[in-house]
Amino acid sequence: MSQAEPHQGAHPHATSRRNACLALLSAATVGACASEGSHAREAAAKPLPPLPRAPMVLSTWNHGLPANLAALELLHGPGVTKSALDAVEAGCRVVELECPDMTVGLGSRPDRDGRVTLDAAVMVGDGRGGCVAFVQGVKHPISLARLVMERTPHVLLVGAGAEQFARECGVEVALPTLTPAAEAQWRAWLTEKKYAPKINIENHDTISMLALDAQGVMAAGSTTSGLAYKMHGRVGDSPILGAGIFVDAPIGGAICTGLGETVLRTLGAHLAVEAMRAGATPQEACEQAIDRVIAKNPHPENYQVGMLALDYHGLHGACAVQSGFTFALQTELHESPSRLR
Ligand code: SD4
């Protein structure tokens, strides 16, 4: 795909270790796509482009499309006062409210005891981060994670303590319930109770997001219900800095999705950022990190991990263990033609 060419729909490319990732580029997304490994390597050989004047947002899975739009909206236009962190929070909140895959937010599938427990994290390039894990009844865990970063001396709050902090901040904590759809699926699962924690392409889940604003500030976020029917108390990679998300200025950021245990064992996002620090392009960094995940976790045919990386020049990379990993990149906002003025 030429860099100037608008591209619509799913775009297969060969960056995964086992197969291919899919780059999801919306009709509103044009240009600057270094998602193919060869593009990224060519770009690395050339002098690096100047710091981007236009902001960009990169997210996991199909739900990255609406999330990116909400995020980028905050970063565009004259007199913009919102930051990359505001954008990440706004984008993730979209999926927390509406997630057809039932894998983010209060409408998610529960753990094996029938309780929806949520994890989230935010991080910015100066090393600050906030995380919440194993929280129930919180509509927007991504915002609670940000509050942990901004209002406490801590990085990670979990469970009842995190919920208490939410109430203290005036964040509503609802009584935990299941949506009718989630309850029906859980009850069907209970008939067999097969505990097989595999995340594959049928289980599109976590939204993880990287945003780079026009001031060259980068932020990352992730929010998830984790594995469906997990053990009560299980926490994955998403709320752990260095595992599910990591950002370090002026190197770049990386985010993950997939089976969290495999990423926790390798600190995948940190690996990718350190690879970039050592000179890898974002694409090479994702490939190296995914190689490590596969090396340290047997039977890669049984799990999926997708990784995205972005550097401060606006180059991005993507790689996954298996085919079927989609991501969304948004660099521009477009207004649709209208019939009425
Ligand atoms: C977890 N990494 O809790 C999350 C889930 C996920 O794609 O990202 N799935 O393991």
Residues whose N, C-alpha, C, O or C-beta is under 5 A from the ligand:
A	BS01	SD4	I199 N203 D205 T206 T224 G226 L227 G236 D237 S238 C256 T257 G258 L259 G260 E261
